[in-house]
């Protein structure tokens, strides 16, 4: 059971537009600037995802031990997947491809995914268990890849429109709205930025120095604004505004990706860090916040200091901390594979929560700066200028995944894929 949530405040009305500035509906869409995007993954069955690997291995072993009708019931068939489905292996994963009805092997190594904003969990990377796995994303995952996840539009909702993760993202907003997943690179190893051809050259000429894909991503994370048609990305006329936004965006990207750029684990300034003041009970049922002493309460457990910016941090109108807690405490059906889990609240979850508080606090303290960054001065780049420069519209081929098959992939029943 979760604590009571107060609805985040709606955005203030947009300020008057200066003379000569491009109209809001002519600000370029992220969909045109990062043309290749992928719809969210669809797991199809919740038991294949868990916050810890031990739980996933126990669920796998339970399913493998079952036979006949019991195995099918535990599997939870869907229109896309049943124990009789014939499916190819996911790119880069060593999993079986025999029909699940005959599976008897060991559990594959779980992989880390981003299940919603800032909630890294583990997934059984078995294509036979996932309704829609998006193999094209698996082919380009791995360092130095970063995934920009465009959040589904929620009118008036507070929070950023674009998030970044180094883990393979599920791609759905907290409210379940489908967003879009945009890899920064179209090929493994950081090759071929997923950007409209000519965009980086255009920006380099405008701002007087070479602009690379990471600098572009930093600006976009800091400046992207939500809109019904999708994220819009204002581009400033002033190189100093661009430089300030890139500097802010690099910090935001590094914090969101848990230090992937700097190689340093995010830490709050001034030596502050959250501590466990009272042990988390074995099965906390509520999550509440005491603003007076900056304390997060999990039942009788107490963690502080938790800055208000961390507690209030929301994406798509949903508090991140509340959703994280719900993913670990929501009721499950007795006898199902979902019911297999830790007997008590694991210490690792508390450690992950402390790290999450730090991440949200760092992001929350910069939110006002991020929200104020968006340039609205006359001379901002609009879609018309990008079209005149030949950057827009992007060619149709840039919206499709690149051909990156450099090794054989195993198809159903052990045969090799022919692509």
N, C-alpha and C positions, 0 to 999 in steps of 0.2 A: 504494500500500500504506500502511496506516495504522499508527500506533503502537499498542501494546497498551493496552487500556482496562481499568481496574479498575472493577468494579461499584460504583456509589454506594451508600452506606449506607442502610438502610431507616429510615423514620421511627420515632421512639420511640413507645411506646404512649401513647394519649391520657391526660392526667391525670384523676383522679377529677372527676366533675362536681359543682359546688357545689349545695347544696340550693336549689331554686327555679329553676335554670337550665333552659332548654328542652332536651329530649333532642336528641342529634346529628341524628337523622333528622327533626326538626322545624325545624331551621335552614332558612331559605328557600333554594330552589334558584335559581341564576342563570337557569335556563330559565324560571322564572315571573316573575322581576324584570326581565329583558331578554327579552321574549317572542319577538321576531322573530329567528330565527337561520337560517343557511343552511349546508348541508353543504359540505364542501371542494370546491374545483375539481378536476376530473379532466382532466389535459392529454391523455392518450391516446398522446402521442408525445414523447419527451424532447428531440428536436432543436429544438423550438420555444422552449426556454428555454436561456439561456446567461448567464454572468457579464458579457459585454460585447456591445455592439451590433454591432461589426464582424463577429463570428462569425455572428450571426443574419443579417446581410445577405449574407454569403458563402453560407450554407446556402440562403437564399431564391433567390439567383441560380443556384446549382447546380441546384435543383429546377426552376426555371422553364426552364432550358436543356435539361432532359431531356424526352424524349417517350415516349409509349406505355407499354410495360411497364416501362421503366426509371423513368419518373416515378412510376408506381404503386408500384414496389418501394421507391424512396427515400421516398415519402410515408409509408409504413407504415400501410396501411389498418387500421381497426378496425371493430367492429360499428356504432359511432356515426358514424364519418367515413371516407369514401373520396374519391378525386378526383371522383367523380360526385355527391357529396352537395350538395343545395340547402339553403343555410343563410342566415339573415338576418345582417346586420352587427351587431356588438356596439354597444350604446349608446355614443354619443360617439366612435366610431372610424370613420375614413374608410378603409375597406378594401373591396375588391371583393366582389361577391356572385354573380358568375358561377361556374359549377362549376369546381373547381380543375383539372379536366382541360383547360380552355381558358384558364387564367390565364397572362398574359404580361406583366403590369405590374410596376412597381417595388416594392421591399420597403416595407411600411408602417413607420411610426416605432415602434420597440419601446417598450414601457411598463415601468415599474419595478414589480416585484411582490415580495412577501415569500415566498420559497421555503423554508419551514421557519423555525424560530426565528432571528431576527437575520441571516438570509442574504438580502440584497436582490440580486435578479438582474433580468434583462430577459426579456420575453415578446413574441413576435409576436402582436399583438392581433387575430388573424384568426379569426373564428368557425368558418370552414371547417376550421381546423387543430386546434381544441380540442374534445375529446369532450364535456365538460360545463363550460361557462364561467360559469354562474350570472349571466345578464344582469341580474338584479335588483340585484346588487352593483355592477355597472358603472354603473347609473343613479344611484347615490347616492355614488359615489366622488368624491374631490376635496376640497380644503379647505372647511370645517374638519373633515371627516369623520375619525374614528378607528375602527379595527376592533379589537374585543376578540376574541381567538382563544382559545377554551376548548380546552385540551389534552386529548387522549384519555387516559382514566384508565389509569394503570399502577400496580398495587399496590406500595407500598413505594418508589416512585421519588422521588428528590430533585428539587427545583426547583419553580418557580411553577406554579400551576394555570391562570393566565390571563396572556396576553401581549397587548401593544398594538402596533399598527403603523399608520402613516399610508399605507403602500403597500397595494395590493390583495393580500390574503393568499391563498396556496394553501390553507391551513387544515389541513394534515396534521401530525401530530407527527413527531419524528425517527424513531420506530419505525414510521411509516406508519399509525399508528392514526388514524382519522377523529375530528376534534374538531368544534366548531361555530364558525361565524363570526358575530359579533354586531355589526353596525354601531351606533355610538353614536346616530346620527340616522337617522330613517326617510325623510327627504327631503333633496335637495341643499341646500347652503348652511347646514347646521346647523339645519334646521327639524324640529321634532317629535322629541323624544328617544325612543329605543327603550326605553321603560321602562313598567312596569305603570301604568296610569292611577291617579293619586292617590298614587303612591309618593313623589314629591318633596315634595308637601304634607305627607304623613305625617312624613317625615324633618325637614322644616322646623319643624314643631310640636314634634317630640321634642327637637331640638337647639337651638331658640331662634333660628334665623336662616334666611333663604331658602337652599335647597340646589338647585344647578343640576346639569345632566347631567355636566359635567366633574368636579365635586366628588364626585358619585356614582361615576364611573369611577375616580377616584383612590383612594377608599376600597376599592373592589372589587378593584383590582389589588393593593393591599397586604394585604387580608384574606381573599380567596377561598381556600377550602381544597378539595382534591380529594376526591371521594367516588365510589363506584361508580355512583350515580344521576346524577352530574354535579356541577359546582362548587356548593358551598354557601357562602352569604354571611352570616356572623354580623353582627348589628347591635348595637352596644354600648348599654348603658343609660346610660353616663356620657358626657356631651357632650365632656369633655376627651379621652377615649379616641378618640372620633370625630375630633376636631380633629387629634390626633397622627397618626392613621392617614391622614387626608386629606393632611396635610403630607408624610408619607413617600410616599404614593401619587403625589402630584404630581411629586415628584422621579423616582420610578421610571417614570412614564408619559413624562416628558420625555426621560429617557435612552433608554428603549426606542424612542421615536419619533424619535430622533436630533435632539433639540432643537426639535421641532415646536411646543412650547408656549412656550419661552423665546426661541426664535430664536437660541440660542447652541449651538454645537457642543459636545458633551460633552467634558470634560477631567478628568483625574485631579487630585486636590488636591495641594498642595505643590509644584507645578511638575514633578511626575513625568510622564514620557511615554515610551512604548516607541520604541526606535530600531532601525534595522537595523545590527547590529554586523558581520555578514558577509553578503555578497550572496547572495540566494536563487538556487540553480542553475536552469538552464533547464528542467529537469524533475525537481523534487524528488519522491522516492518515499515518504518517511517523514515523519511528524510526531511529534516526541517533546518531552519537557519535562524540563529539568534544574532541580530545585527549589532546589538549593544557591545558584545565582546567578540564579535567576528568568529562565531563558533558554528560549525556544521555538525548537526546531531544525526547520527544513524541509530535510531532507537535510543539506548542509553550510552552509546559510544559518542565521543566528542573529539572533534578535530579543530584545531585553531593554531595560528590565525588564518582565517579564510576571508580575504578581502571581499567586500560587497561586489566588486567588479567581477570576481569569479563566480559568485552565487547568481548574479543577475545575467551573466553572459548567455545570450540566446542566439539560436540560429533558426530561421523560419518560424519565429514566434514561440519556440520551445526552449526552456532552460536546459542547457547541456548537462549539468550535474544531475538534474532530475531524470533525464532520459537514461543516462549512464546507470543510475541506481535501479531504475525500472528494468533494464535489461538483465539485471542480476537477481532480482527479487520477485518478478512477476509470477503469478500462480501458473502451475503447469498441470497437465492432465495426468492423474495417477496411472501408472502402468505403461506410460508412453516412454519413448527414448528421451524425450525432453525432461522427464522426471529423474533421469540419471544425472547426478551432479554432486558437488561437494556436500558432505554431511553438515559442515559448518562454514561460516564465512572465512575464506582463506586469507592468510597474511598477505599473499601476493596481491589480492584485490585492494587491500588497504594501501599498499605501496603504490599501486597504479593510481589510486584515487589521489594520493598526495601529489603525484606528478601531474595529474590532470588539473588539480587546483592551481598549481604553479603556472601551467600553460594558460589557463583561462584568466588568471590574474594579470599575466603579462599582456595578453591580448586585450583584456577589458580596459586596462589603463591607457591603451593607445586608441581605443575605439573613437573617442571624440576627435582626436587628431585625424584618424582615417576618414571619418565622416565629413570633416571640414576640408579635406584635401581637394575634392573634386573641383576642377577649374570651371568657372562660369564666365570668365572674362571674354571680351570680344577678341576674335582671332583664333579661338579654339578650332581644332581640326574637326570638320564634319565629314559625313559620307561623301558629299559632293567633291571635296578636295581629294579624297582618296580615290574616287572614281576617275577624276581627271588625271591623276598620277598613274593610273593603270593598276593600282593595288586591288581595287574592288571592281567588279565582283571577282572572287577567287575562282580559278578554273575548277570544273567539275571533278577532275581527278584528285584534287587536294582534299575533297570531302570523303574520299574512300581510303581505307587502310592501305599502306604500302605493302608490296610483296616482300616479306622478310623471311621466307622459309629457306633456311640454310642447312637443314638437316631433316631426316625422315621423321614423320610423326606417326605414331601407331594408331591405326583405325580400329573399328570394331572387330572383336574376336581375334586380335593379334595381327591383322593385316596392316600394311602400311598405307598411309594416306596418299592420295594422288591429288595434288592441288595444281 
